[in-house]
Amino acid sequence: MCRLNNGKGSVQSGYRPVYVISNNKNNTYSTTINVIPLTSKMGKKRLPIHVELWDYRDYGLNAPSTMLVEQITTIPVDDLDFRVGSITDQRTISKIRNAIHIQFPILS
């Protein structure tokens, strides 16, 4: 959970769950981390860069949520509050990886 600031327009802000995508070395030594914001708005726009988490309880969430890969952002580590869960199933990780690849095609 963290507080995302300065959201304007459709940019996510406020206190919400995020998915940490930066690597563990960065997360250990850097003062910033890269995250994907989540929203509880489901199916609003079905984009290939959105990952819907219908099995939300498996991930420690309170409601079905959508990962907004197009809104990957960098935040200060100090803005993280606490860990609610993790995603370990390969099916969902593959969906996240695919959405990141679509959003950032330079990675192919």
N, CA, C and O atoms as CSV, one atom per row, in Angstrom:
chain,resi,resn,atom,element,x,y,z
A,1,MET,N,N,0.846,-1.173,0.000
A,1,MET,CA,C,0.000,0.000,0.000
A,1,MET,C,C,0.890,1.234,0.000
A,1,MET,O,O,1.942,1.262,0.638
A,2,CYS,N,N,0.452,2.238,-0.718
A,2,CYS,CA,C,1.213,3.485,-0.719
A,2,CYS,C,C,0.311,4.644,-1.107
A,2,CYS,O,O,-0.815,4.450,-1.564
A,3,ARG,N,N,0.818,5.837,-0.920
A,3,ARG,CA,C,0.105,7.042,-1.323
A,3,ARG,C,C,0.757,7.564,-2.592
A,3,ARG,O,O,1.937,7.913,-2.607
A,4,LEU,N,N,-0.032,7.612,-3.654
A,4,LEU,CA,C,0.429,8.202,-4.908
A,4,LEU,C,C,-0.067,9.638,-4.949
A,4,LEU,O,O,-1.250,9.902,-4.733
A,5,ASN,N,N,0.834,10.553,-5.225
A,5,ASN,CA,C,0.503,11.972,-5.212
A,5,ASN,C,C,0.403,12.543,-6.618
A,5,ASN,O,O,0.847,11.932,-7.590
A,6,ASN,N,N,-0.175,13.701,-6.702
A,6,ASN,CA,C,-0.200,14.514,-7.914
A,6,ASN,C,C,-0.921,13.880,-9.090
A,6,ASN,O,O,-0.539,14.112,-10.237
A,7,GLY,N,N,-1.943,13.093,-8.839
A,7,GLY,CA,C,-2.707,12.523,-9.941
A,7,GLY,C,C,-3.587,13.574,-10.587
A,7,GLY,O,O,-4.390,14.220,-9.913
A,8,LYS,N,N,-3.439,13.746,-11.884
A,8,LYS,CA,C,-4.276,14.675,-12.635
A,8,LYS,C,C,-4.933,13.903,-13.754
A,8,LYS,O,O,-4.321,13.003,-14.330
A,9,GLY,N,N,-6.159,14.236,-14.068
A,9,GLY,CA,C,-6.866,13.526,-15.122
A,9,GLY,C,C,-7.098,12.084,-14.720
A,9,GLY,O,O,-7.674,11.810,-13.668
A,10,SER,N,N,-6.652,11.165,-15.556
A,10,SER,CA,C,-6.846,9.736,-15.293
A,10,SER,C,C,-5.679,9.094,-14.547
A,10,SER,O,O,-5.688,7.886,-14.309
A,11,VAL,N,N,-4.676,9.887,-14.178
A,11,VAL,CA,C,-3.510,9.348,-13.475
A,11,VAL,C,C,-3.929,8.991,-12.055
A,11,VAL,O,O,-4.553,9.791,-11.358
A,12,GLN,N,N,-3.580,7.793,-11.643
A,12,GLN,CA,C,-3.961,7.300,-10.319
A,12,GLN,C,C,-3.258,8.079,-9.221
A,12,GLN,O,O,-2.080,8.419,-9.329
A,13,SER,N,N,-4.001,8.351,-8.174
A,13,SER,CA,C,-3.443,9.015,-7.003
A,13,SER,C,C,-4.164,8.476,-5.784
A,13,SER,O,O,-5.072,7.652,-5.895
A,14,GLY,N,N,-3.753,8.944,-4.634
A,14,GLY,CA,C,-4.388,8.520,-3.393
A,14,GLY,C,C,-3.760,7.267,-2.811
A,14,GLY,O,O,-2.787,6.727,-3.339
A,15,TYR,N,N,-4.340,6.822,-1.714
A,15,TYR,CA,C,-3.825,5.657,-0.997
A,15,TYR,C,C,-4.378,4.409,-1.665
A,15,TYR,O,O,-5.594,4.222,-1.726
A,16,ARG,N,N,-3.488,3.551,-2.169
A,16,ARG,CA,C,-3.928,2.393,-2.957
A,16,ARG,C,C,-2.847,1.316,-2.984
A,16,ARG,O,O,-1.689,1.576,-2.657
A,17,PRO,N,N,-3.237,0.104,-3.378
A,17,PRO,CA,C,-2.221,-0.936,-3.576
A,17,PRO,C,C,-1.451,-0.676,-4.866
A,17,PRO,O,O,-1.986,-0.145,-5.840
A,18,VAL,N,N,-0.200,-1.059,-4.842
A,18,VAL,CA,C,0.665,-0.999,-6.021
A,18,VAL,C,C,1.425,-2.315,-6.117
A,18,VAL,O,O,1.605,-3.022,-5.125
A,19,TYR,N,N,1.862,-2.625,-7.324
A,19,TYR,CA,C,2.666,-3.826,-7.551
A,19,TYR,C,C,4.086,-3.373,-7.843
A,19,TYR,O,O,4.313,-2.634,-8.801
A,20,VAL,N,N,5.037,-3.801,-7.041
A,20,VAL,CA,C,6.438,-3.410,-7.204
A,20,VAL,C,C,7.042,-4.225,-8.338
A,20,VAL,O,O,7.008,-5.456,-8.310
A,21,ILE,N,N,7.599,-3.535,-9.347
A,21,ILE,CA,C,8.199,-4.243,-10.478
A,21,ILE,C,C,9.704,-4.063,-10.572
A,21,ILE,O,O,10.352,-4.740,-11.370
A,22,SER,N,N,10.278,-3.163,-9.774
A,22,SER,CA,C,11.734,-3.008,-9.828
A,22,SER,C,C,12.401,-4.219,-9.187
A,22,SER,O,O,11.795,-4.933,-8.387
A,23,ASN,N,N,13.657,-4.432,-9.554
A,23,ASN,CA,C,14.377,-5.624,-9.094
A,23,ASN,C,C,14.783,-5.505,-7.628
A,23,ASN,O,O,14.830,-4.408,-7.072
A,24,ASN,N,N,15.073,-6.642,-7.016
A,24,ASN,CA,C,15.360,-6.675,-5.583
A,24,ASN,C,C,16.601,-5.892,-5.196
A,24,ASN,O,O,16.643,-5.310,-4.112
A,25,LYS,N,N,17.617,-5.863,-6.055
A,25,LYS,CA,C,18.821,-5.088,-5.728
A,25,LYS,C,C,18.464,-3.610,-5.649
A,25,LYS,O,O,18.871,-2.913,-4.719
A,26,ASN,N,N,17.697,-3.136,-6.636
A,26,ASN,CA,C,17.226,-1.745,-6.601
A,26,ASN,C,C,16.402,-1.513,-5.343
A,26,ASN,O,O,16.595,-0.520,-4.642
A,27,ASN,N,N,15.489,-2.423,-5.061
A,27,ASN,CA,C,14.592,-2.243,-3.924
A,27,ASN,C,C,15.350,-2.216,-2.595
A,27,ASN,O,O,14.893,-1.602,-1.630
A,28,THR,N,N,16.499,-2.876,-2.546
A,28,THR,CA,C,17.303,-2.921,-1.325
A,28,THR,C,C,18.141,-1.658,-1.149
A,28,THR,O,O,18.261,-1.147,-0.036
A,29,TYR,N,N,18.724,-1.147,-2.242
A,29,TYR,CA,C,19.724,-0.085,-2.123
A,29,TYR,C,C,19.280,1.294,-2.607
A,29,TYR,O,O,19.905,2.292,-2.252
A,30,SER,N,N,18.234,1.373,-3.395
A,30,SER,CA,C,17.815,2.657,-3.940
A,30,SER,C,C,16.801,3.332,-3.020
A,30,SER,O,O,16.154,2.677,-2.203
A,31,THR,N,N,16.674,4.620,-3.160
A,31,THR,CA,C,15.666,5.364,-2.401
A,31,THR,C,C,14.354,5.453,-3.172
A,31,THR,O,O,13.375,6.009,-2.675
A,32,THR,N,N,14.335,4.900,-4.398
A,32,THR,CA,C,13.116,4.893,-5.201
A,32,THR,C,C,12.847,3.489,-5.728
A,32,THR,O,O,13.760,2.673,-5.854
A,33,ILE,N,N,11.571,3.218,-6.035
A,33,ILE,CA,C,11.196,1.942,-6.633
A,33,ILE,C,C,10.186,2.197,-7.745
A,33,ILE,O,O,9.558,3.254,-7.795
A,34,ASN,N,N,10.038,1.228,-8.631
A,34,ASN,CA,C,9.082,1.308,-9.736
A,34,ASN,C,C,7.867,0.463,-9.386
A,34,ASN,O,O,7.997,-0.673,-8.930
A,35,VAL,N,N,6.680,1.032,-9.603
A,35,VAL,CA,C,5.443,0.347,-9.238
A,35,VAL,C,C,4.390,0.483,-10.339
A,35,VAL,O,O,4.426,1.398,-11.163
A,36,ILE,N,N,3.458,-0.462,-10.316
A,36,ILE,CA,C,2.263,-0.397,-11.154
A,36,ILE,C,C,1.083,-0.126,-10.219
A,36,ILE,O,O,0.830,-0.918,-9.312
A,37,PRO,N,N,0.363,0.968,-10.419
A,37,PRO,CA,C,-0.809,1.241,-9.585
A,37,PRO,C,C,-1.947,0.259,-9.879
A,37,PRO,O,O,-2.085,-0.227,-11.002
A,38,LEU,N,N,-2.746,-0.020,-8.873
A,38,LEU,CA,C,-3.939,-0.848,-9.023
A,38,LEU,C,C,-5.174,0.000,-8.758
A,38,LEU,O,O,-5.132,0.969,-8.000
A,39,THR,N,N,-6.272,-0.383,-9.397
A,39,THR,CA,C,-7.563,0.241,-9.152
A,39,THR,C,C,-8.600,-0.854,-8.946
A,39,THR,O,O,-8.468,-1.961,-9.469
A,40,SER,N,N,-9.629,-0.531,-8.180
A,40,SER,CA,C,-10.704,-1.508,-7.986
A,40,SER,C,C,-11.774,-1.376,-9.073
A,40,SER,O,O,-12.752,-2.124,-9.075
A,41,LYS,N,N,-11.592,-0.439,-9.986
A,41,LYS,CA,C,-12.517,-0.301,-11.122
A,41,LYS,C,C,-12.219,-1.426,-12.107
A,41,LYS,O,O,-11.130,-1.497,-12.677
A,42,MET,N,N,-13.191,-2.292,-12.295
A,42,MET,CA,C,-12.986,-3.461,-13.148
A,42,MET,C,C,-13.686,-3.290,-14.494
A,42,MET,O,O,-14.821,-2.818,-14.558
A,43,GLY,N,N,-12.998,-3.680,-15.567
A,43,GLY,CA,C,-13.590,-3.733,-16.892
A,43,GLY,C,C,-13.982,-2.390,-17.471
A,43,GLY,O,O,-14.722,-2.338,-18.454
A,44,LYS,N,N,-13.499,-1.288,-16.880
A,44,LYS,CA,C,-13.851,0.040,-17.375
A,44,LYS,C,C,-13.437,0.181,-18.840
A,44,LYS,O,O,-14.257,0.506,-19.699
A,45,LYS,N,N,-12.186,-0.061,-19.107
A,45,LYS,CA,C,-11.659,-0.116,-20.474
A,45,LYS,C,C,-10.801,-1.364,-20.545
A,45,LYS,O,O,-9.790,-1.467,-19.851
A,46,ARG,N,N,-11.185,-2.279,-21.351
A,46,ARG,CA,C,-10.404,-3.520,-21.460
A,46,ARG,C,C,-9.266,-3.292,-22.446
A,46,ARG,O,O,-9.423,-3.456,-23.656
A,47,LEU,N,N,-8.136,-2.916,-21.906
A,47,LEU,CA,C,-6.944,-2.669,-22.710
A,47,LEU,C,C,-5.967,-3.816,-22.534
A,47,LEU,O,O,-5.936,-4.435,-21.470
A,48,PRO,N,N,-5.165,-4.117,-23.552
A,48,PRO,CA,C,-4.194,-5.210,-23.419
A,48,PRO,C,C,-3.081,-4.906,-22.420
A,48,PRO,O,O,-2.283,-5.782,-22.087
A,49,ILE,N,N,-3.030,-3.673,-21.947
A,49,ILE,CA,C,-2.021,-3.297,-20.948
A,49,ILE,C,C,-2.621,-3.252,-19.545
A,49,ILE,O,O,-1.980,-2.769,-18.611
A,50,HIS,N,N,-3.837,-3.748,-19.393
A,50,HIS,CA,C,-4.466,-3.899,-18.081
A,50,HIS,C,C,-4.473,-5.372,-17.700
A,50,HIS,O,O,-4.779,-6.230,-18.528
A,51,VAL,N,N,-4.139,-5.660,-16.461
A,51,VAL,CA,C,-4.166,-7.033,-15.957
A,51,VAL,C,C,-5.216,-7.091,-14.858
A,51,VAL,O,O,-5.056,-6.489,-13.796
A,52,GLU,N,N,-6.288,-7.819,-15.126
A,52,GLU,CA,C,-7.369,-7.933,-14.152
A,52,GLU,C,C,-7.057,-9.041,-13.152
A,52,GLU,O,O,-6.661,-10.147,-13.519
A,53,LEU,N,N,-7.245,-8.714,-11.898
A,53,LEU,CA,C,-6.962,-9.650,-10.800
A,53,LEU,C,C,-8.283,-10.049,-10.141
A,53,LEU,O,O,-8.672,-9.500,-9.110
A,54,TRP,N,N,-8.958,-11.013,-10.759
A,54,TRP,CA,C,-10.236,-11.480,-10.235
A,54,TRP,C,C,-10.050,-12.349,-8.994
A,54,TRP,O,O,-10.931,-12.388,-8.135
A,55,ASP,N,N,-8.920,-13.045,-8.886
A,55,ASP,CA,C,-8.626,-13.869,-7.708
A,55,ASP,C,C,-7.931,-13.013,-6.645
A,55,ASP,O,O,-6.905,-13.402,-6.088
A,56,TYR,N,N,-8.501,-11.862,-6.382
A,56,TYR,CA,C,-7.883,-10.828,-5.556
A,56,TYR,C,C,-7.466,-11.321,-4.170
A,56,TYR,O,O,-6.442,-10.880,-3.647
A,57,ARG,N,N,-8.233,-12.218,-3.572
A,57,ARG,CA,C,-7.884,-12.703,-2.230
A,57,ARG,C,C,-6.545,-13.448,-2.248
A,57,ARG,O,O,-5.794,-13.410,-1.273
A,58,ASP,N,N,-6.252,-14.127,-3.368
A,58,ASP,CA,C,-4.975,-14.839,-3.494
A,58,ASP,C,C,-3.792,-13.878,-3.408
A,58,ASP,O,O,-2.676,-14.290,-3.090
A,59,TYR,N,N,-4.036,-12.601,-3.691
A,59,TYR,CA,C,-2.961,-11.607,-3.728
A,59,TYR,C,C,-3.004,-10.647,-2.535
A,59,TYR,O,O,-2.252,-9.674,-2.494
A,60,GLY,N,N,-3.876,-10.920,-1.575
A,60,GLY,CA,C,-3.961,-10.086,-0.381
A,60,GLY,C,C,-4.783,-8.826,-0.561
A,60,GLY,O,O,-4.728,-7.927,0.278
A,61,LEU,N,N,-5.547,-8.746,-1.645
A,61,LEU,CA,C,-6.348,-7.554,-1.917
A,61,LEU,C,C,-7.740,-7.693,-1.327
A,61,LEU,O,O,-8.184,-8.804,-1.036
A,62,ASN,N,N,-8.428,-6.583,-1.150
A,62,ASN,CA,C,-9.777,-6.576,-0.579
A,62,ASN,C,C,-10.881,-6.638,-1.621
A,62,ASN,O,O,-12.042,-6.870,-1.284
A,63,ALA,N,N,-10.528,-6.431,-2.878
A,63,ALA,CA,C,-11.535,-6.403,-3.944
A,63,ALA,C,C,-10.869,-6.758,-5.261
A,63,ALA,O,O,-9.654,-6.611,-5.400
A,64,PRO,N,N,-11.656,-7.229,-6.241
A,64,PRO,CA,C,-11.076,-7.429,-7.574
A,64,PRO,C,C,-10.409,-6.126,-8.017
A,64,PRO,O,O,-10.931,-5.040,-7.769
A,65,SER,N,N,-9.270,-6.240,-8.664
A,65,SER,CA,C,-8.492,-5.051,-9.019
A,65,SER,C,C,-7.898,-5.189,-10.410
A,65,SER,O,O,-7.751,-6.289,-10.942
A,66,THR,N,N,-7.562,-4.042,-10.981
A,66,THR,CA,C,-6.921,-3.995,-12.287
A,66,THR,C,C,-5.567,-3.314,-12.152
A,66,THR,O,O,-5.458,-2.230,-11.580
A,67,MET,N,N,-4.535,-3.964,-12.687
A,67,MET,CA,C,-3.206,-3.352,-12.746
A,67,MET,C,C,-3.163,-2.458,-13.974
A,67,MET,O,O,-3.495,-2.890,-15.078
A,68,LEU,N,N,-2.754,-1.211,-13.778
A,68,LEU,CA,C,-2.719,-0.228,-14.855
A,68,LEU,C,C,-1.285,-0.066,-15.347
A,68,LEU,O,O,-0.581,0.857,-14.938
A,69,VAL,N,N,-0.859,-0.964,-16.224
A,69,VAL,CA,C,0.531,-1.006,-16.663
A,69,VAL,C,C,0.943,0.282,-17.375
A,69,VAL,O,O,2.116,0.653,-17.344
A,70,GLU,N,N,-0.004,0.966,-18.015
A,70,GLU,CA,C,0.336,2.217,-18.694
A,70,GLU,C,C,0.696,3.332,-17.713
A,70,GLU,O,O,1.165,4.396,-18.119
A,71,GLN,N,N,0.473,3.081,-16.411
A,71,GLN,CA,C,0.772,4.096,-15.408
A,71,GLN,C,C,1.948,3.716,-14.512
A,71,GLN,O,O,2.043,4.190,-13.380
A,72,ILE,N,N,2.845,2.863,-15.012
A,72,ILE,CA,C,4.056,2.541,-14.255
A,72,ILE,C,C,4.723,3.846,-13.854
A,72,ILE,O,O,4.877,4.759,-14.665
A,73,THR,N,N,5.114,3.918,-12.588
A,73,THR,CA,C,5.712,5.146,-12.087
A,73,THR,C,C,6.814,4.838,-11.077
A,73,THR,O,O,6.946,3.707,-10.609
A,74,THR,N,N,7.585,5.842,-10.757
A,74,THR,CA,C,8.642,5.733,-9.758
A,74,THR,C,C,8.200,6.501,-8.527
A,74,THR,O,O,7.729,7.635,-8.618
A,75,ILE,N,N,8.359,5.868,-7.374
A,75,ILE,CA,C,7.988,6.515,-6.117
A,75,ILE,C,C,9.140,6.384,-5.120
A,75,ILE,O,O,9.969,5.483,-5.249
A,76,PRO,N,N,9.199,7.278,-4.123
A,76,PRO,CA,C,10.173,7.106,-3.045
A,76,PRO,C,C,9.808,5.879,-2.205
A,76,PRO,O,O,8.633,5.636,-1.930
A,77,VAL,N,N,10.798,5.129,-1.811
A,77,VAL,CA,C,10.568,3.954,-0.971
A,77,VAL,C,C,9.771,4.340,0.274
A,77,VAL,O,O,8.941,3.565,0.748
A,78,ASP,N,N,10.025,5.532,0.800
A,78,ASP,CA,C,9.342,5.990,2.010
A,78,ASP,C,C,7.832,6.126,1.824
A,78,ASP,O,O,7.097,6.179,2.810
A,79,ASP,N,N,7.354,6.182,0.571
A,79,ASP,CA,C,5.913,6.291,0.330
A,79,ASP,C,C,5.194,4.954,0.475
A,79,ASP,O,O,3.965,4.912,0.529
A,80,LEU,N,N,5.959,3.856,0.537
A,80,LEU,CA,C,5.336,2.546,0.783
A,80,LEU,C,C,4.942,2.458,2.244
A,80,LEU,O,O,5.678,2.887,3.133
A,81,ASP,N,N,3.764,1.892,2.477
A,81,ASP,CA,C,3.283,1.760,3.844
A,81,ASP,C,C,3.489,0.330,4.344
A,81,ASP,O,O,4.245,0.108,5.290
A,82,PHE,N,N,2.816,-0.649,3.709
A,82,PHE,CA,C,2.988,-2.040,4.117
A,82,PHE,C,C,2.652,-2.960,2.954
A,82,PHE,O,O,1.994,-2.560,1.993
A,83,ARG,N,N,3.116,-4.197,3.059
A,83,ARG,CA,C,2.887,-5.206,2.027
A,83,ARG,C,C,1.573,-5.928,2.315
A,83,ARG,O,O,1.335,-6.381,3.434
A,84,VAL,N,N,0.721,-6.029,1.289
A,84,VAL,CA,C,-0.550,-6.725,1.493
A,84,VAL,C,C,-0.507,-8.149,0.972
A,84,VAL,O,O,-1.300,-8.986,1.402
A,85,GLY,N,N,0.402,-8.439,0.057
A,85,GLY,CA,C,0.469,-9.785,-0.505
A,85,GLY,C,C,1.493,-9.859,-1.608
A,85,GLY,O,O,2.370,-9.002,-1.714
A,86,SER,N,N,1.382,-10.895,-2.437
A,86,SER,CA,C,2.307,-11.065,-3.547
A,86,SER,C,C,1.619,-11.854,-4.654
A,86,SER,O,O,0.584,-12.489,-4.449
A,87,ILE,N,N,2.221,-11.791,-5.817
A,87,ILE,CA,C,1.734,-12.560,-6.957
A,87,ILE,C,C,2.821,-13.552,-7.319
A,87,ILE,O,O,3.925,-13.166,-7.703
A,88,THR,N,N,2.504,-14.840,-7.194
A,88,THR,CA,C,3.507,-15.864,-7.475
A,88,THR,C,C,3.081,-16.840,-8.562
A,88,THR,O,O,3.904,-17.602,-9.070
A,89,ASP,N,N,1.784,-16.822,-8.927
A,89,ASP,CA,C,1.351,-17.795,-9.932
A,89,ASP,C,C,1.828,-17.356,-11.320
A,89,ASP,O,O,1.697,-16.192,-11.701
A,90,GLN,N,N,2.375,-18.299,-12.048
A,90,GLN,CA,C,3.007,-18.009,-13.341
A,90,GLN,C,C,2.019,-17.491,-14.384
A,90,GLN,O,O,2.407,-16.734,-15.274
A,91,ARG,N,N,0.763,-17.881,-14.289
A,91,ARG,CA,C,-0.242,-17.402,-15.252
A,91,ARG,C,C,-0.403,-15.885,-15.152
A,91,ARG,O,O,-0.414,-15.191,-16.168
A,92,THR,N,N,-0.526,-15.375,-13.935
A,92,THR,CA,C,-0.691,-13.940,-13.731
A,92,THR,C,C,0.607,-13.196,-14.020
A,92,THR,O,O,0.582,-12.123,-14.623
A,93,ILE,N,N,1.735,-13.749,-13.599
A,93,ILE,CA,C,3.023,-13.115,-13.890
A,93,ILE,C,C,3.233,-13.014,-15.395
A,93,ILE,O,O,3.762,-12.013,-15.877
A,94,SER,N,N,2.831,-14.027,-16.138
A,94,SER,CA,C,2.929,-13.996,-17.598
A,94,SER,C,C,2.060,-12.879,-18.179
A,94,SER,O,O,2.473,-12.199,-19.119
A,95,LYS,N,N,0.869,-12.688,-17.632
A,95,LYS,CA,C,-0.005,-11.605,-18.095
A,95,LYS,C,C,0.625,-10.238,-17.825
A,95,LYS,O,O,0.547,-9.334,-18.658
A,96,ILE,N,N,1.241,-10.098,-16.668
A,96,ILE,CA,C,1.918,-8.839,-16.325
A,96,ILE,C,C,3.085,-8.602,-17.282
A,96,ILE,O,O,3.246,-7.505,-17.817
A,97,ARG,N,N,3.885,-9.628,-17.488
A,97,ARG,CA,C,5.032,-9.534,-18.391
A,97,ARG,C,C,4.579,-9.151,-19.803
A,97,ARG,O,O,5.203,-8.307,-20.446
A,98,ASN,N,N,3.501,-9.764,-20.284
A,98,ASN,CA,C,2.981,-9.471,-21.612
A,98,ASN,C,C,2.490,-8.022,-21.704
A,98,ASN,O,O,2.751,-7.340,-22.695
A,99,ALA,N,N,1.785,-7.558,-20.683
A,99,ALA,CA,C,1.294,-6.180,-20.681
A,99,ALA,C,C,2.451,-5.181,-20.686
A,99,ALA,O,O,2.382,-4.161,-21.371
A,100,ILE,N,N,3.506,-5.465,-19.932
A,100,ILE,CA,C,4.687,-4.592,-19.920
A,100,ILE,C,C,5.336,-4.590,-21.300
A,100,ILE,O,O,5.759,-3.540,-21.785
A,101,HIS,N,N,5.416,-5.750,-21.930
A,101,HIS,CA,C,5.997,-5.855,-23.271
A,101,HIS,C,C,5.192,-5.035,-24.284
A,101,HIS,O,O,5.767,-4.381,-25.154
A,102,ILE,N,N,3.864,-5.070,-24.169
A,102,ILE,CA,C,3.027,-4.278,-25.070
A,102,ILE,C,C,3.245,-2.786,-24.838
A,102,ILE,O,O,3.357,-2.013,-25.790
A,103,GLN,N,N,3.305,-2.387,-23.574
A,103,GLN,CA,C,3.473,-0.976,-23.243
A,103,GLN,C,C,4.865,-0.464,-23.621
A,103,GLN,O,O,5.014,0.687,-24.033
A,104,PHE,N,N,5.872,-1.309,-23.484
A,104,PHE,CA,C,7.250,-0.930,-23.777
A,104,PHE,C,C,7.835,-1.886,-24.812
A,104,PHE,O,O,8.628,-2.758,-24.456
A,105,PRO,N,N,7.466,-1.742,-26.079
A,105,PRO,CA,C,7.896,-2.701,-27.117
A,105,PRO,C,C,9.408,-2.714,-27.355
A,105,PRO,O,O,9.910,-3.626,-28.013
A,106,ILE,N,N,10.120,-1.762,-26.855
A,106,ILE,CA,C,11.583,-1.722,-27.009
A,106,ILE,C,C,12.232,-2.906,-26.295
A,106,ILE,O,O,13.377,-3.252,-26.583
A,107,LEU,N,N,11.505,-3.529,-25.366
A,107,LEU,CA,C,12.059,-4.628,-24.588
A,107,LEU,C,C,12.108,-5.951,-25.336
A,107,LEU,O,O,12.614,-6.937,-24.802
A,108,SER,N,N,11.591,-5.994,-26.571
A,108,SER,CA,C,11.575,-7.276,-27.296
A,108,SER,C,C,12.907,-7.575,-27.945
A,108,SER,O,O,13.060,-8.611,-28.592
